[in-house]
């Protein structure tokens, strides 16, 4: 059974290990219908947030090419780093 994620809900992994955060978010993407989702990584440092958002945006794009992920981040540097990767499904909010 698929569960619909309301657009106003934000997924917050609260996991400091970036590999575990990627696993958590990717399993969420696999398990639930979440074509449009919001994830809060504002508690992570810049490098970990870049890694997690890049890996999970890629996974999300594979399943939902027309979908979007809104990432809540702690620094605009994360958005600047990822803009050159052309992740068309990722939006970043500081």
Steps between C-alpha positions, in 0.01 A plus 500: 500500500629845411472789739458849363729764647316830546687788340528692827676220690876513537714192540774556760738204530679633817789266419850645520669225297458603134499141369221405741307814401528402132376150579209639705386748234550258211299230677227758559501585128472130413227426754264797461353700215688828533525666162511837676669496839682721745805396702666694783881472509558830679659320795778347281834656418562625146691200364259241640197693373657524151559125496155405630307739276694396189461126557134518596406744223650255252300210646183712500554604137532136392160419652326835432657682201230770522512527882666751732678489835512815710809490719514717813869573550720701736713684242473633146836335432320167468278639225805653327688169511212298358393747229783384271376141528174600326265318735183625334277355769660672801403833657697642791373727775727654761 
